[in-house]
Amino acid sequence: MITRDEILHLGKLASLPLAEPEIAALSKDLGIILGHVEHVLTVSAAASAPGAAHGAGSLDALRADTVTPGLSHEDALAAAPETADGGFSVPTFVSG
Amino acid sequence: MQHVWQIADAVTHGELTAEAACEASLRAIAARDPEVSAFITVSGEYAREQARAVDKKRARGEALGRLAGVPVAVKDALVTRGVVTTCGSKLLAGYVPPYDATVVQRLLAEDAVIVGKANMDEFAMGSSTEHSAFFPTKNPWDRARTPGGSSGGSAAAVASGMVPAAIGSDTGGSVRQPASFTGTVGVKPTYGRVSRYGLVAFASSLDQVGPIANDVRGAARLLDVISGACAHDMTSLREPPTATEALAHGKVNGLRLGVPAEYFADGLSAEVRTSIDQALAALTEMGAALVPIAMPHTALAVATYYVIAPAEASSNLSRFDGVRFGVRAKGRSSLGELISATRALGFGAEVKRRILLGTFVLSSGYYDAYYGRALAARRLIAKDFEDAFTSIDAIVSPVAPTAAWKLGELADDPLAMYLSDAYTIPASLAGLPALSVPVAPTPSGLPVGLHIVCRAGDEGALLSIAAAVETRYPPRLAEGA
C-alpha cells in the first residue's frame, strides 16, 4: 500500500499537483501495481553481469562533430504558447 | 482488398494515379471512420498535394519510389511537419511540429501519401486505445470491442480497409497486440533498426517504430523503407536498411521453432490456444520442427517492464512544461506554478499513474531496490532468449492471452491491462525483432495473431516465417470493409 503522504510527495517530485479524488485512486492503483512490481525484488542486482540488455547499447555512439542547419529561430518559437521579444515567455523566476 | 505492393506497382505502371488511390482512401475514411474512430486528424489536402506531386513526377518521366501513391496512416506519436501531432494527449492538442520524423521523411521520399494521424493511447501508454484523450477507437471486427493499443488507430485503419498500411510504435507490444486484435500484420523491429528521431519519447530503451499492413509483403516493404541508420538517433544501428521483402517467400522447411511452455500456461484463453495450436500444426505440416523450450525468467517480465518503462517515461515526460510547445495553464504567477498547473491540466489519468510510478522507483531509497534489480532482471530475460537461440531459429507463441476484450472491460483494473502484454514484453526488454501474423479466428470471429520472435537483426527470417503462415491464413479485412 502506498500512503496519501507518499503520493503527495511523488506528485511534488514530478511537478504534478493532484486533486483529492486522484489521490485516493492513485493510492489504491499504485498499491496494487507495486504489489506485482515487487516480483523484481526477488532478483539480486548481482544476478547477471552488468551491461546492456540488448546489442544497441554496445554501439559506439560518437560521430563526426559536423555543423548542420537546425531549426530556424522562427520555427522553434512557432509552437510556443506565449512568446515575447523573440524568446519563450515565462513568468518571472528570478527576483531582485 | 488492395495491398501496398499492388497499389505501388499500379501507380508505377500508370494503371492507377496516386490521386485516385488517395481519393479512394479518403472516401473509405469518410464512410467508415465515423464508426471506427481510427483517426485523430485526417489530412485530406496535405495528402492530395502529395498524391498530385507523385503523379506529376511520373508525368515527367521520373522513377517513382517503392511506395508510389500508397495511402498510409501514421500514428500520432510521430511528428509531421505542418500537420497537427497530439500523441493522443490534450497537452499537445493543436501542436503543429516544425519538422518530420525520420520515418515520415522516408515514407515521403518513397512517394507514400500520408492520409492522416492515427489515434492512440495518450503518450502510447495503454493496451486498448481507450486512454486516448480524445476518444476510444473501436475494433472494426466488433465495434463493442477494443482494437488493442497503443497503436489501435493504426491497426483499425488497416483492418477496416481505410489504408493498406500504417505506422505504429511498440514499447511493450503496442504494434503487435493491436495487429493481433485486428487481424493485421504488425512488426516490431530489432531495437535500433528504425530511427526514433521524431517519435515522441515514452521509454527510450524500448520504443521502436514498426509497420502494420494488410499482408506480410506490405509490412516487409514498409519496414525496408523506414529502417536504416539515422544520424539523428544515436541508438540507431549503423547498418543498411533491411531487405526483407525479397526474403518473404514463406519457406519454413527444416526450421526449428521454439515453443516456450511459459507462454502456454495459466491465463491463456482456450480459444486463443486452439487457434495457435492449429497454426503450429500447420507449420509442422510445412516442414518446421517444434521444439519445447524453457524461458525461466518470463514471469518477471511484466514487473521488470513496469519499473523500467515508467522510470524512463517519468524522465522523458518532464519536457512537457507549457513553455516551448503544447498547451499552457493560464494565469500563473511563478514558473513552478505554471509548469505544475500545465501538467495537472494536460496529462490524463494513466499518464499520471505511470509518471508517479516511475518517480517512485527512481526516488531516493527505492532506486537500488527497484530500478537496479529491474535492470538485472532485464538481462536475465535477455539471456533466456540468447540461450534459446543456440538451438532454435525462432520462438512462436500467442501474441496475447485473449482476443480483443470489450471496451471498458479493463478500464478500472490497470494491472489486468498491464498483464495482457505478458507475451510481447519479453522480446521488447531483450530488443529483439518480433511480429504478429493472423491465424484462425476464435469461434465468434475475433482475430488471433501468432507471435514470432527471431534473433537480433534477423527480420528476414521473421518475415519469411510469417509469409509461410500467411499461405495457410490468407489476409482478410473486417466485414463491410
Interface residues (C-beta under 8 A of the other chain):
Chain A: I2 E6 I7 L10 G11 L13 A14 S15 L16 P17 L18 A19 E22 A25 L26 D29 L30 I32 I33 L34 H36 V37 E38 H39 V40 L41 T42 V43 S44 A45 A46 A47 S48 A49 G51 A53 H54 G55 A56 G57 L59 A61 R63 L71 D75 A76 A78 A79 A80 P81 E82 F88 V90 P91 T92 F93
Chain B: Y95 V96 P97 P98 Y99 T190 Y191 G192 S205 A231 M234 T235 L237 R238 A299 L300 V302 A303 T304 Y306 V307 S314 S318 D321 G322 V323 R324 F325 G326 V327 R328 R332 S333 S334 L335 G336 E337 L338 I339 S340 A341 R343 A344 F347 A349 K352 R353 I355 L356 L357 T359 F360 V361 S363 D368 A369 Y370 G372 R373 A374 L375 A376 A377 R378 R379 L380 I381 A382 K383 P414 L415 Y418 L419 L429 A430 G431 L432 A456 G457
